[in-house]
Amino acid sequence: MTLRIGDLSGVVPEALSFAFDVVTQDTPAEGAELILERVPALCYCSTCQRTFEPAIPILDCPTCSCPSGDIRQGREIDLTSVEIS
């Protein structure tokens, strides 16, 4: 099972991995592999008209220091694949 986890999603990857192992014990999914793919946060600065990766938790543009509320990616939690054998 593969999940894409955004840096701003609020998910702690290590905690999710641990919880997955715990909740799958004694189920048909026991021993399943959980693959977590990191999705970096990207914001858009309307002043500079450029996309940048912020220094979380501060979402200020590194070029002009203007705060950005335009988050383009990084909040997602997407199930991208499940392989059953």
DSSP file (Angstrom, degrees, kcal/mol; ACC not computed):
  #  RESIDUE AA STRUCTURE BP1 BP2  ACC     N-H-->O    O-->H-N    N-H-->O    O-->H-N    TCO  KAPPA ALPHA  PHI   PSI    X-CA   Y-CA   Z-CA
    1    1 A M              0   0    0      0, 0.0    34,-3.2     0, 0.0     2,-0.5   0.000 360.0 360.0 360.0 131.8    0.0    0.0    0.0
    2    2 A T  E     -aB  35  81A   0     79,-2.7    78,-2.4    32,-0.2    79,-1.3  -0.959 360.0-175.6-120.3 129.1    1.4    3.4   -1.0
    3    3 A L  E     -aB  36  79A   0     32,-2.8    34,-3.2    -2,-0.5     2,-0.6  -0.961  18.5-145.0-120.9 139.2    0.4    6.7    0.5
    4    4 A R  E     -aB  37  78A   0     74,-2.9    74,-2.4    -2,-0.4     2,-0.5  -0.925  22.2-166.7 -99.4 122.9    1.5   10.2   -0.5
    5    5 A I  E     -aB  38  77A   0     32,-3.0    34,-2.5    -2,-0.6    72,-0.2  -0.950  11.0-139.8-118.7 120.1    1.7   12.4    2.6
    6    6 A G  E >   -a   39   0A   0     70,-3.0     3,-1.8    -2,-0.5     5,-0.4  -0.475  18.4-124.4 -77.1 147.2    2.0   16.1    2.4
    7    7 A D  T 3  S+     0   0    0     32,-2.3     3,-0.3     1,-0.3    68,-0.2   0.754 113.8  44.6 -60.8 -25.4    4.3   18.0    4.8
    8    8 A L  T 3  S+     0   0    0     66,-3.0    -1,-0.3    31,-0.3    67,-0.2   0.227  84.8  97.6-103.1  13.1    1.3   20.2    5.8
    9    9 A S  S <  S-     0   0    0     -3,-1.8    -1,-0.2    65,-0.5    -2,-0.1   0.694  91.4-122.0 -75.4 -18.4   -1.2   17.3    6.2
   10   10 A G        +     0   0    0      1,-0.3     2,-0.4    -3,-0.3    -3,-0.1   0.459  69.9 130.9  88.9   0.8   -0.7   17.1    9.9
   11   11 A V        -     0   0    0     -5,-0.4    -1,-0.3     4,-0.0    -2,-0.2  -0.744  51.5-147.7 -91.3 132.8    0.3   13.4    9.6
   12   12 A V    >>  -     0   0    0     -2,-0.4     4,-2.4     1,-0.2     3,-0.5  -0.892  11.3-151.1 -96.3 109.6    3.5   12.3   11.4
   13   13 A P  H 3> S+     0   0    0      0, 0.0     4,-2.5     0, 0.0     5,-0.2   0.852  93.0  51.3 -53.4 -41.3    4.8    9.5    9.1
   14   14 A E  H 3> S+     0   0    0      1,-0.2     4,-2.1     2,-0.2     5,-0.1   0.899 111.4  47.8 -64.2 -39.8    6.5    7.6   11.9
   15   15 A A  H <> S+     0   0    0     -3,-0.5     4,-2.8     2,-0.2    -1,-0.2   0.894 111.2  50.9 -67.4 -40.2    3.4    7.6   13.9
   16   16 A L  H  X S+     0   0    0     -4,-2.4     4,-2.5     2,-0.2    -2,-0.2   0.913 110.1  49.5 -63.8 -42.8    1.3    6.5   10.9
   17   17 A S  H  X S+     0   0    0     -4,-2.5     4,-2.0    -5,-0.2    -2,-0.2   0.922 112.9  46.9 -61.6 -44.5    3.7    3.6   10.2
   18   18 A F  H  X S+     0   0    0     -4,-2.1     4,-2.0     1,-0.2    -2,-0.2   0.935 113.1  48.5 -62.6 -47.1    3.6    2.5   13.8
   19   19 A A  H  X S+     0   0    0     -4,-2.8     4,-2.9     1,-0.2     5,-0.2   0.882 108.6  54.7 -62.5 -38.8   -0.2    2.7   14.0
   20   20 A F  H  X S+     0   0    0     -4,-2.5     4,-1.5     1,-0.2    -1,-0.2   0.926 108.4  48.5 -60.1 -45.5   -0.5    0.7   10.7
   21   21 A D  H  < S+     0   0    0     -4,-2.0     4,-0.5     1,-0.2    -1,-0.2   0.889 114.3  46.8 -61.9 -39.3    1.6   -2.1   12.1
   22   22 A V  H >< S+     0   0    0     -4,-2.0     3,-1.0     1,-0.2    -2,-0.2   0.939 113.1  45.9 -69.7 -48.0   -0.6   -2.1   15.3
   23   23 A V  H 3< S+     0   0    0     -4,-2.9    -1,-0.2     1,-0.2    -2,-0.2   0.702 110.2  54.5 -74.2 -17.5   -4.0   -2.1   13.6
   24   24 A T  T >< S+     0   0    0     -4,-1.5     3,-1.5    -5,-0.2    -1,-0.2   0.557  79.6 116.8 -91.0  -6.7   -3.1   -4.7   11.1
   25   25 A Q  T <  S+     0   0    0     -3,-1.0     4,-0.1    -4,-0.5    -3,-0.0  -0.354  85.1   9.3 -60.6 139.0   -2.0   -7.3   13.7
   26   26 A D  T 3  S+     0   0    0      1,-0.2    -1,-0.3     2,-0.1    -2,-0.0   0.773 111.1 103.6  60.1  29.6   -4.2  -10.4   13.7
   27   27 A T  S X  S-     0   0    0     -3,-1.5     3,-2.1     1,-0.0    -1,-0.2  -0.855  91.2-100.9-127.6 167.2   -6.0   -9.3   10.5
   28   28 A P  T 3  S+     0   0    0      0, 0.0    -4,-0.1     0, 0.0    -2,-0.1   0.732 122.6  60.5 -60.0 -19.0   -5.6  -10.5    6.9
   29   29 A A  T >  S+     0   0    0     -5,-0.1     3,-2.5    -4,-0.1    -5,-0.1   0.443  73.7 130.1 -87.6   0.3   -3.4   -7.4    6.4
   30   30 A E  T <  S+     0   0    0     -3,-2.1    -5,-0.1     1,-0.3     3,-0.1  -0.328  75.5  19.8 -58.3 131.7   -0.9   -8.4    9.0
   31   31 A G  T 3  S+     0   0    0      1,-0.3    -1,-0.3   -10,-0.1    -2,-0.1   0.385  89.7 146.3  88.5  -2.7    2.6   -8.1    7.5
   32   32 A A    <   -     0   0    0     -3,-2.5     2,-0.5    -8,-0.1    -1,-0.3  -0.322  49.0-120.4 -64.9 150.1    1.5   -5.8    4.8
   33   33 A E        -     0   0    0     -3,-0.1     2,-0.6     2,-0.0    -1,-0.1  -0.801  19.3-158.3 -96.7 131.9    4.0   -3.2    3.7
   34   34 A L        -     0   0    0     -2,-0.5     2,-0.5   -17,-0.1   -32,-0.2  -0.949   6.8-165.5-109.6 118.7    3.1    0.5    4.0
   35   35 A I  E     -a    2   0A   0    -34,-3.2   -32,-2.8    -2,-0.6     2,-0.5  -0.917   3.6-161.5-106.6 124.3    5.1    2.8    1.7
   36   36 A L  E     -a    3   0A   0     -2,-0.5     2,-0.5   -34,-0.2   -32,-0.2  -0.921   1.6-163.5-110.0 125.6    5.0    6.5    2.5
   37   37 A E  E     -a    4   0A   0    -34,-3.2   -32,-3.0    -2,-0.5     2,-0.3  -0.929  18.6-131.0-108.5 127.1    6.0    9.1   -0.1
   38   38 A R  E     -a    5   0A   0     -2,-0.5   -32,-0.2   -34,-0.2   -34,-0.0  -0.562  13.9-161.4 -78.0 135.4    6.7   12.6    1.1
   39   39 A V  E     -a    6   0A   0    -34,-2.5   -32,-2.3    -2,-0.3   -31,-0.3  -0.962  19.5-137.2-115.3 111.7    5.0   15.5   -0.7
   40   40 A P        -     0   0    0      0, 0.0     2,-0.2     0, 0.0    35,-0.1  -0.298  22.7-105.2 -68.0 152.0    6.8   18.8    0.0
   41   41 A A        -     0   0    0     13,-0.2     2,-0.4    33,-0.2    33,-0.3  -0.552  36.5-169.9 -73.1 138.7    4.9   21.9    0.7
   42   42 A L  E     -C   73   0B   0     31,-2.2    30,-2.9    -2,-0.2    31,-1.5  -0.998   3.5-175.3-132.3 130.8    4.8   24.4   -2.2
   43   43 A C  E     -CD  71  52B   0      9,-3.1     9,-2.8    -2,-0.4     2,-0.5  -0.802  18.6-132.1-118.8 162.6    3.5   28.0   -1.8
   44   44 A Y  E     -CD  70  51B   0     26,-2.2     2,-0.7    -2,-0.3    26,-0.5  -0.968   9.3-149.6-118.6 131.2    3.0   30.7   -4.4
   45   45 A C  E  >> - D   0  50B   0      5,-2.9     4,-1.8    -2,-0.5     5,-1.1  -0.881   3.9-165.7 -99.0 116.1    4.2   34.3   -3.8
   46   46 A S  T  45S+     0   0    0     -2,-0.7    -1,-0.1     2,-0.2    22,-0.0   0.752  88.8  55.3 -73.2 -22.6    1.9   36.7   -5.7
   47   47 A T  T  45S+     0   0    0      1,-0.1    -1,-0.2     3,-0.1    -2,-0.0   0.950 121.7  26.1 -72.3 -50.3    4.5   39.5   -5.2
   48   48 A C  T  45S-     0   0    0      2,-0.2    -2,-0.2     0, 0.0    -1,-0.1   0.633  99.7-134.8 -85.9 -15.8    7.4   37.6   -6.8
   49   49 A Q  T  <5 +     0   0    0     -4,-1.8     2,-0.3     1,-0.2    -3,-0.2   0.935  64.3 115.8  56.2  50.6    5.1   35.5   -9.0
   50   50 A R  E   < -D   45   0B   0     -5,-1.1    -5,-2.9     2,-0.0     2,-0.3  -0.980  65.4-119.8-144.6 157.0    7.0   32.3   -8.1
   51   51 A T  E     +D   44   0B   0     -2,-0.3     2,-0.3    -7,-0.2    -7,-0.2  -0.765  36.4 176.0 -94.5 141.7    6.5   29.0   -6.4
   52   52 A F  E     -D   43   0B   0     -9,-2.8    -9,-3.1    -2,-0.3     9,-0.0  -0.980  35.9-118.0-145.3 156.8    8.7   28.2   -3.4
   53   53 A E        -     0   0    0     -2,-0.3   -11,-0.2   -11,-0.2    -2,-0.0  -0.869  42.2-138.4 -93.5 114.6    9.1   25.5   -0.7
   54   54 A P        -     0   0    0      0, 0.0     2,-1.3     0, 0.0   -13,-0.2  -0.258  15.1-113.7 -75.3 160.1    8.5   27.2    2.6
   55   55 A A  B >   -E   58   0C   0      3,-0.6     3,-1.9     5,-0.4     5,-0.2  -0.760  61.8-104.2 -88.7  89.8   10.5   26.8    5.8
   56   56 A I  T 3  S+     0   0    0     -2,-1.3     3,-0.1     1,-0.3    -3,-0.0  -0.293 101.3  24.3 -58.8 136.0    7.6   25.2    7.7
   57   57 A P  T 3  S+     0   0    0      0, 0.0     2,-0.5     0, 0.0    -1,-0.3  -0.980 117.6  67.2 -92.8   3.2    5.9   26.4    9.8
   58   58 A I  B <   -E   55   0C   0     -3,-1.9    -3,-0.6     1,-0.1     0, 0.0  -0.749  60.8-166.6 -89.1 125.2    6.6   29.8    8.4
   59   59 A L        +     0   0    0     -2,-0.5     9,-1.9    -5,-0.2     2,-0.3  -0.121  38.6 136.3-103.8  36.4    5.1   30.3    4.9
   60   60 A D  B     -F   67   0D   0      7,-0.2    -5,-0.4    -5,-0.2     6,-0.1  -0.600  63.0-105.7 -85.0 144.2    7.0   33.4    4.0
   61   61 A C     >  -     0   0    0      5,-2.8     4,-1.9    -2,-0.3    -1,-0.1  -0.484  21.6-142.5 -65.1 130.7    8.6   33.9    0.6
   62   62 A P  T  4 S+     0   0    0      0, 0.0    -1,-0.1     0, 0.0    -2,-0.0   0.697  97.0  48.2 -70.9 -16.6   12.4   33.4    0.9
   63   63 A T  T  4 S+     0   0    0      3,-0.1    -2,-0.0     1,-0.0    -3,-0.0   0.918 131.3  10.4 -87.5 -50.2   12.9   36.2   -1.7
   64   64 A C  T  4 S-     0   0    0      2,-0.1    -1,-0.0     0, 0.0    -4,-0.0   0.481  89.9-127.8-112.6  -4.2   10.7   39.0   -0.5
   65   65 A S     <  +     0   0    0     -4,-1.9    -5,-0.0     1,-0.2     0, 0.0   0.567  57.1 146.3  67.7  11.8    9.7   37.8    3.0
   66   66 A C        -     0   0    0     -6,-0.1    -5,-2.8     1,-0.1    -1,-0.2  -0.601  54.0-113.6 -76.4 137.8    6.0   38.3    2.2
   67   67 A P  B     -F   60   0D   0      0, 0.0     2,-0.5     0, 0.0    -7,-0.2  -0.463  29.9-147.8 -70.3 143.7    3.7   35.8    3.9
   68   68 A S        +     0   0    0     -9,-1.9   -23,-0.1    -2,-0.1    -9,-0.1  -0.950  26.9 175.2-117.1 131.7    1.9   33.4    1.5
   69   69 A G        +     0   0    0     -2,-0.5     2,-1.2   -25,-0.2    -1,-0.1   0.317  60.1  99.3-107.2   3.5   -1.5   31.9    2.0
   70   70 A D  E     -C   44   0B   0    -26,-0.5   -26,-2.2     2,-0.0     2,-0.6  -0.718  53.8-176.5 -96.0  87.8   -1.5   30.3   -1.4
   71   71 A I  E     -C   43   0B   0     -2,-1.2   -28,-0.3   -28,-0.2     3,-0.1  -0.767   8.9-178.9 -89.4 118.8   -0.6   26.7   -0.7
   72   72 A R  E     -     0   0B   0    -30,-2.9     2,-0.3    -2,-0.6   -29,-0.2   0.769  64.9  -7.8 -91.2 -29.4   -0.2   24.8   -3.9
   73   73 A Q  E    S+C   42   0B   0    -31,-1.5   -31,-2.2     1,-0.1    -1,-0.3  -0.983  90.0  80.8-160.2 161.4    0.7   21.4   -2.5
   74   74 A G  S    S+     0   0    0     -2,-0.3   -66,-3.0   -33,-0.3   -65,-0.5   0.337  73.9  84.1 121.6  -5.0    1.6   19.7    0.7
   75   75 A R        +     0   0    0    -67,-0.2     2,-0.1   -68,-0.2   -34,-0.0   0.440  66.8 113.1-102.6  -1.1   -1.8   19.1    2.4
   76   76 A E        -     0   0    0    -71,-0.1   -70,-3.0   -37,-0.1     2,-0.3  -0.338  42.8-172.6 -80.1 152.4   -2.7   15.9    0.6
   77   77 A I  E     +B    5   0A   0    -72,-0.2     2,-0.5    -2,-0.1   -72,-0.2  -0.869  26.6 175.6-134.0  99.6   -3.1   12.4    2.0
   78   78 A D  E     -B    4   0A   0    -74,-2.4   -74,-2.9    -2,-0.3     2,-0.8  -0.916  32.7-142.8-117.3 131.5   -3.5   10.2   -1.1
   79   79 A L  E     +B    3   0A   0     -2,-0.5   -76,-0.2   -76,-0.2     3,-0.1  -0.826  27.8 173.4 -84.5 111.1   -3.7    6.5   -1.5
   80   80 A T  E     +     0   0A   0    -78,-2.4     2,-0.3    -2,-0.8   -77,-0.2   0.732  55.7   4.2 -99.0 -24.3   -1.8    5.9   -4.7
   81   81 A S  E     -B    2   0A   0    -79,-1.3   -79,-2.7     2,-0.0     2,-0.4  -0.980  45.5-169.4-161.0 149.8   -1.7    2.1   -4.9
   82   82 A V        -     0   0    0     -2,-0.3     2,-0.5   -81,-0.2    -3,-0.0  -0.985  12.3-165.4-136.3 125.9   -2.8   -1.1   -3.3
   83   83 A E        -     0   0    0     -2,-0.4     2,-0.5     2,-0.0    -2,-0.0  -0.961   4.4-169.0-116.5 124.2   -1.3   -4.4   -4.4
   84   84 A I              0   0    0     -2,-0.5    -2,-0.0     1,-0.1     0, 0.0  -0.936 360.0 360.0-114.2 129.6   -3.0   -7.6   -3.3
   85   85 A S              0   0    0     -2,-0.5    -1,-0.1     0, 0.0    -2,-0.0   0.393 360.0 360.0-124.3 360.0   -1.4  -10.9   -3.7
